């Protein structure tokens, strides 16, 4: 009897690649905010500054983005092992991150680029979850 050929899950590999890019982007954004004061406009113009004050907006934004990056790192640990929770965690943190961004940051062209990126991440994470779920 022939056993089914178990090929690579290219969707899973693509998702790992996208999540690593996302982590690098989040950490890079924190570094950019720190290095280039003019890049903090989205923090100062958003609600984060009205909640915590302009002097604390950088700290609050950094903490939020660092937590998001850490959750993406945790999800990356489950992706190579094809754990069902890993793409679900990516979906959850991506939705939470975009929902928070609506309230915390000022709208600009970068906001809409990150929104498009999030849609791509959500689609690939859902496809990976579905593939993992049906292969077991």
OpenMM code with the backbone's topology and positions (N, CA, C; nanometers):
from openmm import Vec3, app, unit

residues = "UNK UNK UNK UNK UNK UNK UNK UNK UNK UNK UNK UNK UNK UNK UNK UNK UNK UNK UNK UNK UNK UNK UNK UNK UNK UNK UNK UNK UNK UNK UNK UNK UNK UNK UNK UNK UNK UNK UNK UNK UNK UNK UNK UNK UNK UNK UNK UNK UNK UNK UNK UNK UNK UNK UNK UNK UNK UNK UNK UNK UNK UNK UNK UNK UNK UNK UNK UNK UNK UNK UNK UNK UNK UNK UNK UNK UNK UNK UNK UNK UNK UNK UNK UNK UNK UNK UNK UNK UNK UNK UNK UNK UNK UNK UNK UNK UNK UNK UNK UNK UNK UNK UNK UNK UNK UNK UNK UNK UNK UNK UNK UNK UNK UNK UNK UNK UNK UNK UNK UNK UNK UNK UNK UNK UNK UNK UNK UNK UNK UNK UNK UNK UNK UNK UNK UNK".split()
positions = [
    Vec3(0.0841, -0.1170, 0.0000),
    Vec3(0.0000, 0.0000, 0.0000),
    Vec3(0.0889, 0.1237, 0.0000),
    Vec3(0.0562, 0.2207, -0.0806),
    Vec3(0.1348, 0.3433, -0.0877),
    Vec3(0.0917, 0.4398, 0.0211),
    Vec3(0.1906, 0.4938, 0.0862),
    Vec3(0.1581, 0.5955, 0.1862),
    Vec3(0.1535, 0.7313, 0.1173),
    Vec3(0.0658, 0.8199, 0.1643),
    Vec3(0.0576, 0.9510, 0.1005),
    Vec3(0.1890, 1.0267, 0.1170),
    Vec3(0.2245, 1.0952, 0.0120),
    Vec3(0.3484, 1.1723, 0.0135),
    Vec3(0.3295, 1.2972, 0.0998),
    Vec3(0.4154, 1.3111, 0.1962),
    Vec3(0.4062, 1.4284, 0.2835),
    Vec3(0.5075, 1.5309, 0.2367),
    Vec3(0.4581, 1.6268, 0.1640),
    Vec3(0.5446, 1.7335, 0.1144),
    Vec3(0.5549, 1.8450, 0.2156),
    Vec3(0.6285, 1.9416, 0.1770),
    Vec3(0.6441, 2.0589, 0.2635),
    Vec3(0.5158, 2.1400, 0.2647),
    Vec3(0.4900, 2.1991, 0.3753),
    Vec3(0.3766, 2.2897, 0.3874),
    Vec3(0.4298, 2.4293, 0.3540),
    Vec3(0.4189, 2.4651, 0.2261),
    Vec3(0.4738, 2.5936, 0.1809),
    Vec3(0.4006, 2.7114, 0.2428),
    Vec3(0.2757, 2.6934, 0.2751),
    Vec3(0.2008, 2.8006, 0.3411),
    Vec3(0.2602, 2.8253, 0.4797),
    Vec3(0.2962, 2.7176, 0.5493),
    Vec3(0.3572, 2.7295, 0.6814),
    Vec3(0.4922, 2.8011, 0.6720),
    Vec3(0.5710, 2.7645, 0.5732),
    Vec3(0.7010, 2.8303, 0.5544),
    Vec3(0.6841, 2.9780, 0.5201),
    Vec3(0.5871, 3.0070, 0.4339),
    Vec3(0.5593, 3.1466, 0.3987),
    Vec3(0.5154, 3.2244, 0.5225),
    Vec3(0.4301, 3.1639, 0.6042),
    Vec3(0.3841, 3.2311, 0.7258),
    Vec3(0.5008, 3.2582, 0.8208),
    Vec3(0.5891, 3.1603, 0.8371),
    Vec3(0.7073, 3.1832, 0.9219),
    Vec3(0.7888, 3.3008, 0.8699),
    Vec3(0.8097, 3.3050, 0.7397),
    Vec3(0.8863, 3.4133, 0.6778),
    Vec3(0.8187, 3.5483, 0.7021),
    Vec3(0.6873, 3.5548, 0.6799),
    Vec3(0.6139, 3.6801, 0.7001),
    Vec3(0.6159, 3.7252, 0.8453),
    Vec3(0.6041, 3.6298, 0.9369),
    Vec3(0.6046, 3.6659, 1.0793),
    Vec3(0.7426, 3.7168, 1.1206),
    Vec3(0.8479, 3.6545, 1.0700),
    Vec3(0.9836, 3.7038, 1.1011),
    Vec3(1.0009, 3.8453, 1.0467),
    Vec3(0.9524, 3.8705, 0.9253),
    Vec3(0.9580, 4.0069, 0.8705),
    Vec3(0.8805, 4.1023, 0.9609),
    Vec3(0.7653, 4.0576, 1.0088),
    Vec3(0.6840, 4.1409, 1.0962),
    Vec3(0.7564, 4.1734, 1.2273),
    Vec3(0.8228, 4.0733, 1.2846),
    Vec3(0.8981, 4.0951, 1.4093),
    Vec3(1.0099, 4.1955, 1.3857),
    Vec3(1.0830, 4.1766, 1.2768),
    Vec3(1.1912, 4.2698, 1.2430),
    Vec3(1.1342, 4.4107, 1.2222),
    Vec3(1.0185, 4.4182, 1.1568),
    Vec3(0.9546, 4.5480, 1.1361),
    Vec3(0.9121, 4.6146, 1.2654),
    Vec3(0.8563, 4.5368, 1.3575),
    Vec3(0.8136, 4.5926, 1.4865),
    Vec3(0.9334, 4.6433, 1.5668),
    Vec3(1.0374, 4.5614, 1.5747),
    Vec3(1.1577, 4.6024, 1.6486),
    Vec3(1.2244, 4.7209, 1.5782),
    Vec3(1.2264, 4.7159, 1.4450),
    Vec3(1.2822, 4.8274, 1.3688),
    Vec3(1.2054, 4.9566, 1.3891),
    Vec3(1.0740, 4.9455, 1.3999),
    Vec3(0.9910, 5.0632, 1.4244),
    Vec3(1.0218, 5.1245, 1.5608),
    Vec3(1.0418, 5.0401, 1.6597),
    Vec3(1.0789, 5.0892, 1.7935),
    Vec3(1.2129, 5.1637, 1.7848),
    Vec3(1.3093, 5.1043, 1.7171),
    Vec3(1.4411, 5.1676, 1.7024),
    Vec3(1.4295, 5.2982, 1.6248),
    Vec3(1.3454, 5.2995, 1.5209),
    Vec3(1.3268, 5.4195, 1.4400),
    Vec3(1.2649, 5.5317, 1.5223),
    Vec3(1.1627, 5.4979, 1.6022),
    Vec3(1.1031, 5.5990, 1.6906),
    Vec3(1.2081, 5.6573, 1.7840),
    Vec3(1.2942, 5.5715, 1.8355),
    Vec3(1.3962, 5.6171, 1.9298),
    Vec3(1.5011, 5.7043, 1.8613),
    Vec3(1.5400, 5.6671, 1.7402),
    Vec3(1.6496, 5.7364, 1.6716),
    Vec3(1.6058, 5.8631, 1.5988),
    Vec3(1.4828, 5.8660, 1.5500),
    Vec3(1.4366, 5.9791, 1.4677),
    Vec3(1.3135, 6.0414, 1.5333),
    Vec3(1.3331, 6.1488, 1.6081),
    Vec3(1.2202, 6.2101, 1.6793),
    Vec3(1.1029, 6.2502, 1.5884),
    Vec3(1.1294, 6.2897, 1.4658),
    Vec3(1.0194, 6.3297, 1.3774),
    Vec3(0.9300, 6.2118, 1.3389),
    Vec3(0.9772, 6.0888, 1.3588),
    Vec3(0.8975, 5.9706, 1.3248),
    Vec3(0.7894, 5.9425, 1.4286),
    Vec3(0.7907, 6.0160, 1.5369),
    Vec3(0.6945, 5.9924, 1.6456),
    Vec3(0.5616, 6.0636, 1.6246),
    Vec3(0.5442, 6.1233, 1.5073),
    Vec3(0.4212, 6.1984, 1.4805),
    Vec3(0.2965, 6.1123, 1.4995),
    Vec3(0.3032, 5.9865, 1.4550),
    Vec3(0.1853, 5.8997, 1.4677),
    Vec3(0.1504, 5.8763, 1.6146),
    Vec3(0.2510, 5.8748, 1.6999),
    Vec3(0.2255, 5.8595, 1.8437),
    Vec3(0.1687, 5.9872, 1.9027),
    Vec3(0.2260, 6.0992, 1.8643),
    Vec3(0.1854, 6.2269, 1.9216),
    Vec3(0.0481, 6.2720, 1.8717),
    Vec3(0.0137, 6.2314, 1.7497),
    Vec3(-0.1141, 6.2724, 1.6933),
    Vec3(-0.2272, 6.1770, 1.7254),
    Vec3(-0.1961, 6.0639, 1.7848),
    Vec3(-0.2988, 5.9650, 1.8167),
    Vec3(-0.3495, 5.9787, 1.9577),
    Vec3(-0.4330, 5.8863, 1.9938),
    Vec3(-0.4933, 5.8897, 2.1259),
    Vec3(-0.3959, 5.8486, 2.2349),
    Vec3(-0.2883, 5.7803, 2.1970),
    Vec3(-0.1925, 5.7376, 2.2996),
    Vec3(-0.1393, 5.8589, 2.3754),
    Vec3(-0.1118, 5.9659, 2.3034),
    Vec3(-0.0613, 6.0879, 2.3687),
    Vec3(-0.1677, 6.1512, 2.4568),
    Vec3(-0.2937, 6.1428, 2.4158),
    Vec3(-0.3994, 6.2014, 2.4990),
    Vec3(-0.4235, 6.1189, 2.6256),
    Vec3(-0.3954, 5.9880, 2.6195),
    Vec3(-0.4122, 5.9034, 2.7377),
    Vec3(-0.2971, 5.9166, 2.8362),
    Vec3(-0.1755, 5.9112, 2.7847),
    Vec3(-0.0586, 5.9063, 2.8730),
    Vec3(0.0236, 6.0339, 2.8708),
    Vec3(-0.0135, 6.1272, 2.7853),
    Vec3(0.0616, 6.2514, 2.7733),
    Vec3(0.1694, 6.2384, 2.6662),
    Vec3(0.2010, 6.3495, 2.6035),
    Vec3(0.2987, 6.3505, 2.4943),
    Vec3(0.4355, 6.3029, 2.5402),
    Vec3(0.4718, 6.3346, 2.6641),
    Vec3(0.6044, 6.2956, 2.7137),
    Vec3(0.6159, 6.1448, 2.7369),
    Vec3(0.5042, 6.0764, 2.7533),
    Vec3(0.5051, 5.9311, 2.7756),
    Vec3(0.4591, 5.8505, 2.6538),
    Vec3(0.4252, 5.9190, 2.5448),
    Vec3(0.3721, 5.8499, 2.4272),
    Vec3(0.4741, 5.7533, 2.3681),
    Vec3(0.5997, 5.7929, 2.3627),
    Vec3(0.7033, 5.7050, 2.3077),
    Vec3(0.7165, 5.5783, 2.3921),
    Vec3(0.7178, 5.5935, 2.5220),
    Vec3(0.7290, 5.4777, 2.6112),
    Vec3(0.6092, 5.3853, 2.5955),
    Vec3(0.4890, 5.4403, 2.5933),
    Vec3(0.3681, 5.3593, 2.5793),
    Vec3(0.3665, 5.2872, 2.4445),
    Vec3(0.3972, 5.3590, 2.3379),
    Vec3(0.4005, 5.2980, 2.2056),
    Vec3(0.5049, 5.1887, 2.1957),
    Vec3(0.6199, 5.2111, 2.2573),
    Vec3(0.7272, 5.1116, 2.2575),
    Vec3(0.6851, 4.9857, 2.3323),
    Vec3(0.6216, 5.0033, 2.4466),
    Vec3(0.5770, 4.8882, 2.5261),
    Vec3(0.4734, 4.8068, 2.4484),
    Vec3(0.3776, 4.8747, 2.3890),
    Vec3(0.2735, 4.8050, 2.3130),
    Vec3(0.3346, 4.7267, 2.1968),
    Vec3(0.4216, 4.7921, 2.1211),
    Vec3(0.4824, 4.7261, 2.0058),
    Vec3(0.5760, 4.6131, 2.0481),
    Vec3(0.6449, 4.6283, 2.1588),
    Vec3(0.7319, 4.5212, 2.2086),
    Vec3(0.6504, 4.3990, 2.2510),
    Vec3(0.5361, 4.4219, 2.3153),
    Vec3(0.4500, 4.3101, 2.3549),
    Vec3(0.3988, 4.2368, 2.2312),
    Vec3(0.3575, 4.3122, 2.1310),
    Vec3(0.3113, 4.2512, 2.0059),
    Vec3(0.4231, 4.1675, 1.9440),
    Vec3(0.5442, 4.2220, 1.9390),
    Vec3(0.6581, 4.1486, 1.8813),
    Vec3(0.6873, 4.0209, 1.9599),
    Vec3(0.6789, 4.0281, 2.0912),
    Vec3(0.7037, 3.9097, 2.1743),
    Vec3(0.5990, 3.8017, 2.1472),
    Vec3(0.4743, 3.8410, 2.1308),
    Vec3(0.3693, 3.7426, 2.1015),
    Vec3(0.3931, 3.6798, 1.9642),
    Vec3(0.4385, 3.7594, 1.8683),
    Vec3(0.4727, 3.7025, 1.7372),
    Vec3(0.5897, 3.6040, 1.7502),
    Vec3(0.6873, 3.6345, 1.8350),
    Vec3(0.7992, 3.5422, 1.8571),
    Vec3(0.7475, 3.4100, 1.9142),
    Vec3(0.6575, 3.4177, 2.0117),
    Vec3(0.6004, 3.2966, 2.0713),
    Vec3(0.5292, 3.2142, 1.9641),
    Vec3(0.4531, 3.2815, 1.8783),
    Vec3(0.3827, 3.2081, 1.7725),
    Vec3(0.4812, 3.1430, 1.6758),
    Vec3(0.5937, 3.2078, 1.6527),
    Vec3(0.6953, 3.1534, 1.5630),
    Vec3(0.7534, 3.0231, 1.6169),
    Vec3(0.7537, 3.0064, 1.7473),
    Vec3(0.8041, 2.8828, 1.8070),
    Vec3(0.7138, 2.7638, 1.7757),
    Vec3(0.5850, 2.7878, 1.7593),
    Vec3(0.4922, 2.6796, 1.7294),
    Vec3(0.4763, 2.6501, 1.5816),
    Vec3(0.5141, 2.7445, 1.4965),
    Vec3(0.4957, 2.7241, 1.3527),
    Vec3(0.5768, 2.6079, 1.2956),
    Vec3(0.7070, 2.5948, 1.3254),
    Vec3(0.7813, 2.4823, 1.2665),
    Vec3(0.7290, 2.3461, 1.3115),
    Vec3(0.6675, 2.3431, 1.4296),
    Vec3(0.6119, 2.2168, 1.4818),
    Vec3(0.4689, 2.1956, 1.4348),
    Vec3(0.4200, 2.2909, 1.3544),
    Vec3(0.2840, 2.2856, 1.2982),
    Vec3(0.1778, 2.2695, 1.4064),
    Vec3(0.1913, 2.3483, 1.5098),
    Vec3(0.0927, 2.3518, 1.6177),
    Vec3(-0.0260, 2.4370, 1.5736),
    Vec3(-0.1464, 2.3896, 1.5979),
    Vec3(-0.2663, 2.4632, 1.5566),
    Vec3(-0.2758, 2.6005, 1.6219),
    Vec3(-0.2275, 2.6117, 1.7441),
    Vec3(-0.2403, 2.7377, 1.8170),
    Vec3(-0.1534, 2.8480, 1.7575),
    Vec3(-0.0482, 2.8126, 1.6868),
    Vec3(0.0443, 2.9146, 1.6358),
    Vec3(-0.0211, 3.0073, 1.5329),
    Vec3(-0.0836, 2.9546, 1.4260),
    Vec3(-0.1494, 3.0482, 1.3339),
    Vec3(-0.2687, 3.1190, 1.3977),
    Vec3(-0.3363, 3.0512, 1.4922),
    Vec3(-0.4467, 3.1176, 1.5615),
    Vec3(-0.3967, 3.2344, 1.6462),
    Vec3(-0.2812, 3.2166, 1.7094),
    Vec3(-0.2218, 3.3255, 1.7869),
    Vec3(-0.1829, 3.4415, 1.6957),
    Vec3(-0.1320, 3.4101, 1.5777),
    Vec3(-0.0968, 3.5145, 1.4811),
    Vec3(-0.2220, 3.5906, 1.4386),
    Vec3(-0.3291, 3.5186, 1.4138),
    Vec3(-0.4552, 3.5840, 1.3768),
    Vec3(-0.5026, 3.6740, 1.4908),
    Vec3(-0.5004, 3.6238, 1.6128),
    Vec3(-0.5488, 3.7014, 1.7277),
    Vec3(-0.4650, 3.8267, 1.7520),
    Vec3(-0.3332, 3.8120, 1.7522),
    Vec3(-0.2491, 3.9299, 1.7807),
    Vec3(-0.2521, 4.0290, 1.6657),
    Vec3(-0.2671, 3.9801, 1.5442),
    Vec3(-0.2753, 4.0713, 1.4293),
    Vec3(-0.4019, 4.1557, 1.4357),
    Vec3(-0.5137, 4.0915, 1.4681),
    Vec3(-0.6399, 4.1655, 1.4801),
    Vec3(-0.6328, 4.2629, 1.5978),
    Vec3(-0.5813, 4.2171, 1.7108),
    Vec3(-0.5688, 4.3052, 1.8281),
    Vec3(-0.4760, 4.4225, 1.7994),
    Vec3(-0.3663, 4.3963, 1.7310),
    Vec3(-0.2705, 4.5013, 1.6986),
    Vec3(-0.3341, 4.6082, 1.6097),
    Vec3(-0.4065, 4.5668, 1.5061),
    Vec3(-0.4721, 4.6644, 1.4175),
    Vec3(-0.5825, 4.7375, 1.4920),
    Vec3(-0.6586, 4.6672, 1.5766),
    Vec3(-0.7655, 4.7326, 1.6530),
    Vec3(-0.7071, 4.8380, 1.7466),
    Vec3(-0.5980, 4.8046, 1.8138),
    Vec3(-0.5316, 4.9024, 1.9008),
    Vec3(-0.4786, 5.0205, 1.8207),
    Vec3(-0.4244, 4.9917, 1.7043),
    Vec3(-0.3661, 5.0978, 1.6213),
    Vec3(-0.4694, 5.2017, 1.5812),
    Vec3(-0.5934, 5.1585, 1.5608),
    Vec3(-0.7001, 5.2520, 1.5246),
    Vec3(-0.7167, 5.3583, 1.6329),
    Vec3(-0.7037, 5.3164, 1.7571),
    Vec3(-0.7258, 5.4089, 1.8677),
    Vec3(-0.5995, 5.4795, 1.9161),
    Vec3(-0.4845, 5.4194, 1.8944),
    Vec3(-0.3628, 5.4740, 1.9538),
    Vec3(-0.2820, 5.5659, 1.8638),
    Vec3(-0.2888, 5.5443, 1.7336),
    Vec3(-0.2005, 5.6182, 1.6440),
    Vec3(-0.2796, 5.7043, 1.5464),
    Vec3(-0.2163, 5.8100, 1.5012),
    Vec3(-0.2778, 5.8975, 1.4019),
    Vec3(-0.2829, 5.8252, 1.2675),
    Vec3(-0.3862, 5.8512, 1.1908),
    Vec3(-0.3978, 5.7912, 1.0580),
    Vec3(-0.3026, 5.8630, 0.9622),
    Vec3(-0.2276, 5.7832, 0.8886),
    Vec3(-0.1425, 5.8340, 0.7819),
    Vec3(-0.1245, 5.7227, 0.6801),
    Vec3(-0.0444, 5.7461, 0.5771),
    Vec3(-0.0286, 5.6445, 0.4727),
    Vec3(0.0343, 5.5163, 0.5267),
    Vec3(0.1201, 5.5262, 0.6261),
    Vec3(0.1824, 5.4073, 0.6843),
    Vec3(0.0774, 5.3189, 0.7527),
    Vec3(-0.0225, 5.3818, 0.8132),
    Vec3(-0.1279, 5.3049, 0.8798),
    Vec3(-0.1960, 5.2124, 0.7796),
    Vec3(-0.2256, 5.2629, 0.6603),
    Vec3(-0.2960, 5.1831, 0.5604),
    Vec3(-0.2058, 5.0757, 0.4998),
    Vec3(-0.0762, 5.1012, 0.4914),
    Vec3(0.0170, 4.9969, 0.4457),
    Vec3(0.0222, 4.8837, 0.5484),
    Vec3(0.0284, 4.9171, 0.6766),
    Vec3(0.0294, 4.8142, 0.7812),
    Vec3(-0.1028, 4.7388, 0.7827),
    Vec3(-0.2124, 4.8074, 0.7526),
    Vec3(-0.3424, 4.7406, 0.7462),
    Vec3(-0.3427, 4.6375, 0.6336),
    Vec3(-0.2906, 4.6744, 0.5166),
    Vec3(-0.2820, 4.5799, 0.4039),
    Vec3(-0.1914, 4.4625, 0.4403),
    Vec3(-0.0791, 4.4907, 0.5052),
    Vec3(0.0125, 4.3847, 0.5499),
    Vec3(-0.0601, 4.2883, 0.6447),
    Vec3(-0.1400, 4.3431, 0.7349),
    Vec3(-0.2131, 4.2607, 0.8306),
    Vec3(-0.3126, 4.1698, 0.7594),
    Vec3(-0.3790, 4.2203, 0.6578),
    Vec3(-0.4738, 4.1381, 0.5814),
    Vec3(-0.4003, 4.0196, 0.5183),
    Vec3(-0.2839, 4.0439, 0.4610),
    Vec3(-0.2044, 3.9357, 0.4011),
    Vec3(-0.1656, 3.8342, 0.5082),
    Vec3(-0.1190, 3.8830, 0.6217),
    Vec3(-0.0795, 3.7951, 0.7322),
    Vec3(-0.1980, 3.7104, 0.7802),
    Vec3(-0.3151, 3.7714, 0.7905),
    Vec3(-0.4347, 3.6994, 0.8345),
    Vec3(-0.4731, 3.5895, 0.7354),
    Vec3(-0.4666, 3.6201, 0.6076),
    Vec3(-0.5032, 3.5215, 0.5058),
    Vec3(-0.4072, 3.4028, 0.5100),
    Vec3(-0.2777, 3.4312, 0.5149),
    Vec3(-0.1792, 3.3227, 0.5159),
    Vec3(-0.1902, 3.2413, 0.6456),
    Vec3(-0.2139, 3.3073, 0.7577),
    Vec3(-0.2288, 3.2359, 0.8852),
    Vec3(-0.3531, 3.1471, 0.8821),
    Vec3(-0.4618, 3.1969, 0.8262),
    Vec3(-0.5821, 3.1151, 0.8153),
    Vec3(-0.5583, 2.9940, 0.7250),
    Vec3(-0.4922, 3.0154, 0.6116),
    Vec3(-0.4618, 2.9039, 0.5207),
    Vec3(-0.3724, 2.8006, 0.5890),
    Vec3(-0.2767, 2.8478, 0.6674),
    Vec3(-0.1890, 2.7554, 0.7388),
    Vec3(-0.2673, 2.6771, 0.8434),
    Vec3(-0.3521, 2.7452, 0.9186),
    Vec3(-0.4345, 2.6765, 1.0185),
    Vec3(-0.5209, 2.5699, 0.9531),
    Vec3(-0.5825, 2.6061, 0.8413),
    Vec3(-0.6683, 2.5099, 0.7714),
    Vec3(-0.5893, 2.3894, 0.7213),
    Vec3(-0.4698, 2.4152, 0.6689),
    Vec3(-0.3866, 2.3056, 0.6194),
    Vec3(-0.3411, 2.2153, 0.7339),
    Vec3(-0.3005, 2.2761, 0.8459),
    Vec3(-0.2599, 2.1975, 0.9624),
    Vec3(-0.3775, 2.1152, 1.0154),
    Vec3(-0.4948, 2.1757, 1.0198),
    Vec3(-0.6143, 2.1087, 1.0727),
    Vec3(-0.6559, 1.9899, 0.9871),
    Vec3(-0.6428, 2.0020, 0.8564),
    Vec3(-0.6873, 1.8934, 0.7680),
    Vec3(-0.5812, 1.7851, 0.7505),
    Vec3(-0.4567, 1.8136, 0.7881),
    Vec3(-0.3510, 1.7138, 0.7686),
    Vec3(-0.3369, 1.6184, 0.8868),
    Vec3(-0.4109, 1.6398, 0.9907),
    Vec3(-0.3987, 1.5537, 1.1102),
    Vec3(-0.5055, 1.4510, 1.1148),
] * unit.nanometer
topology = app.Topology()
chain = topology.addChain("A")
for resn in residues:
    res = topology.addResidue(resn, chain)
    for name in ("N", "CA", "C"):
        topology.addAtom(name, app.Element.getBySymbol(name[0]), res)
